[in-house]
Amino acid sequence: MTHLRARSRSTIMVTALLVVASVMPGAQQKHAPPIVIETVQVNIVNVEIVVTDREGRSISGLESGDFEVFEDGKPIRITNFYAAVGGRPAPPPGAPSPAGEAVQEQAAPTPEAQALGLVFFIDNANLTISRRTAIFEQVRSLLRQGLQTGGAQVLLATSGGAVRIRQPFTSDEQALLAAVEHLEHEVGEARGGSERNPLLTRLMGSAAAPAEAGTSGGRGISSQDFDRQNALSIREDVRSAAEEAYQQTRVTLNALTQFVDSLAGLPGRKALVYVGEGVPMRPGEALLQEWEAAFRNYDPTFNAVAEAGRYAVNREFGEMIRRANSARVTFYCVDGSPDSGSAGVSAERASMTADPTSSIMNAHNLRQSLESMAGATGGRTLAAGPNLATTLARTVEDFQTYYSLGYAAPHIGDGKYHEIEVRVKREGARTRYREGYLDRAPDERTAERNLSALLFGTVSNPLGLAVTVAPAEKQKGDTFMVTLSITVPLGNLVFLPREEVHEGSVSLWMATRDADDRLSAPGKKTFPVRIPNDQLQSALGQLGSFTFQMLVNKGPQRVAVTLRDELSQTDSTAVASFTTDAAATGATGPT
């Protein structure tokens, strides 16, 4: 079980640099011929696109020439093209269709770059408890059908401010359904709109029962003054509730953004099924509007809409969407609101408000956040109603029948957001795809792979990196100091000849997760690697070693280390698990 939090209590301190064992003297290489290393980096952008007719049915059989791609308004040549039908690679145009049992045998395997990672994200912070049973039925149905997509792996996660991985990626249907059953009845972190109800009840009660005429108590306070003081007191409570909701929403969005970033380090397509009522874009606005409707006479200058602007999270929400697009994450939003699929507001909600318009606007704004998540990333919104079964079926079609267009971007890691437009040369065709992407810098992409290895165990290790952990030394309180030894075969690195040495450069990223599932963000350190010319041949058969110390909390720990050879731009990742009561367990070497 994993939590993603914005901050960590783990501290990493560098205590030693590269150590290369002594080697026997060899021949001098002062006049070694120059070595030329050419590193070619290409930034390939893949855009998954769903093409449907006017009735929403998938259109298959299209070819590369049927598409046009534009980035920032400029035409881009398509270099890679992939078509899938029914979860399998589409046969080449004109190829005869295999019949009968031969279909399954002849079906080509799904390429890794097109494998589907299906993530169910249950937003307990924005999901009403009473809606869980109905919503989880939709989750089960979509899960079962999604597993029919070739090579699909499913992960379950929940959020109550922090993200918790409840079932790691698997294709085991029984394990997934068992985890869903457990989550359906686990409501400890589920809140939804329940925190708002006591304050709303007090607000409405005060509005409906003003103080009696005359004075109140022995202070000579008129009933009108008493009512005004009561109204202003409630307004301060409303403002406090709005601030609390604002901070909670920011925590949720930051955790979701970090989770999306971790998915960026995984290969293939990622479909994130968001289950919740939506993200309040202006938390507390509905309460402020209800106060204004009930007590506007006591402060005619008060403007709920203007004040709610202080609590807007549009910037954080927009950043999360941009990063989802960069990570090839498509949102499919299961609308968990009690009013999804209906035109109005439930009687229960309407009876608890002085201004029914505010509840209608609040429900509309929440639903609009779902539509924004889905629309900007090329997904769908699934709302309860008579057409839900059809929507579920067509959502699965999205997973299985689509096109992937690849092109070489004219920039690499410029840190800017680039808009994408795709046109189809087919009359009446409709398209859905991500609207753009943030071109992450190389360091950021490496950090994402490091975080993915820590959370999901996806390790690529072409350089033969290894990590071992020495026994921990107790420090103050419940903290411990542990020493990490990181080794890599020097023969797997690239070195350039200088006057007296051969020189290389490596960068290291490390992230940790403790027993309480707190994460440290991956941090980068860069080290020069120098080998005397007369020791080069011997050194290339040995290991380079780095030693670090970490201050960690008591209990089980997990650390992911990523090393990048700066000259070859090749990176490797290794993961080690250990406890503060023993030496390393499960340290990883070459894979």
Secondary structure as GFF3:
##gff-version 3
##sequence-region A 1 591
A	DSSP	beta_strand	2	4	.	.	.	ID=ss1
A	DSSP	beta_strand	11	14	.	.	.	ID=ss2
A	DSSP	beta_strand	19	20	.	.	.	ID=ss3
A	DSSP	beta_strand	44	52	.	.	.	ID=ss4
A	DSSP	three_ten_helix	64	66	.	.	.	ID=ss5
A	DSSP	beta_strand	67	71	.	.	.	ID=ss6
A	DSSP	beta_strand	74	76	.	.	.	ID=ss7
A	DSSP	beta_strand	80	85	.	.	.	ID=ss8
A	DSSP	beta_strand	88	89	.	.	.	ID=ss9
A	DSSP	alpha_helix	102	106	.	.	.	ID=ss10
A	DSSP	three_ten_helix	112	114	.	.	.	ID=ss11
A	DSSP	beta_strand	116	123	.	.	.	ID=ss12
A	DSSP	three_ten_helix	124	126	.	.	.	ID=ss13
A	DSSP	three_ten_helix	129	131	.	.	.	ID=ss14
A	DSSP	alpha_helix	132	146	.	.	.	ID=ss15
A	DSSP	beta_strand	153	159	.	.	.	ID=ss16
A	DSSP	beta_strand	163	170	.	.	.	ID=ss17
A	DSSP	alpha_helix	173	185	.	.	.	ID=ss18
A	DSSP	alpha_helix	196	208	.	.	.	ID=ss19
A	DSSP	beta_strand	215	216	.	.	.	ID=ss20
A	DSSP	beta_strand	221	222	.	.	.	ID=ss21
A	DSSP	alpha_helix	223	264	.	.	.	ID=ss22
A	DSSP	beta_strand	269	276	.	.	.	ID=ss23
A	DSSP	alpha_helix	285	295	.	.	.	ID=ss24
A	DSSP	three_ten_helix	296	298	.	.	.	ID=ss25
A	DSSP	alpha_helix	304	308	.	.	.	ID=ss26
A	DSSP	three_ten_helix	309	311	.	.	.	ID=ss27
A	DSSP	alpha_helix	314	326	.	.	.	ID=ss28
A	DSSP	beta_strand	329	335	.	.	.	ID=ss29
A	DSSP	alpha_helix	347	350	.	.	.	ID=ss30
A	DSSP	alpha_helix	356	377	.	.	.	ID=ss31
A	DSSP	beta_strand	380	382	.	.	.	ID=ss32
A	DSSP	alpha_helix	388	400	.	.	.	ID=ss33
A	DSSP	beta_strand	402	408	.	.	.	ID=ss34
A	DSSP	beta_strand	417	424	.	.	.	ID=ss35
A	DSSP	beta_strand	430	432	.	.	.	ID=ss36
A	DSSP	beta_strand	436	438	.	.	.	ID=ss37
A	DSSP	alpha_helix	442	456	.	.	.	ID=ss38
A	DSSP	beta_strand	466	469	.	.	.	ID=ss39
A	DSSP	beta_strand	473	474	.	.	.	ID=ss40
A	DSSP	beta_strand	479	489	.	.	.	ID=ss41
A	DSSP	three_ten_helix	490	492	.	.	.	ID=ss42
A	DSSP	beta_strand	496	497	.	.	.	ID=ss43
A	DSSP	beta_strand	501	513	.	.	.	ID=ss44
A	DSSP	beta_strand	523	532	.	.	.	ID=ss45
A	DSSP	three_ten_helix	533	535	.	.	.	ID=ss46
A	DSSP	alpha_helix	536	539	.	.	.	ID=ss47
A	DSSP	beta_strand	543	553	.	.	.	ID=ss48
A	DSSP	beta_strand	556	565	.	.	.	ID=ss49
A	DSSP	beta_strand	570	579	.	.	.	ID=ss50
A	DSSP	beta_strand	584	585	.	.	.	ID=ss51
###
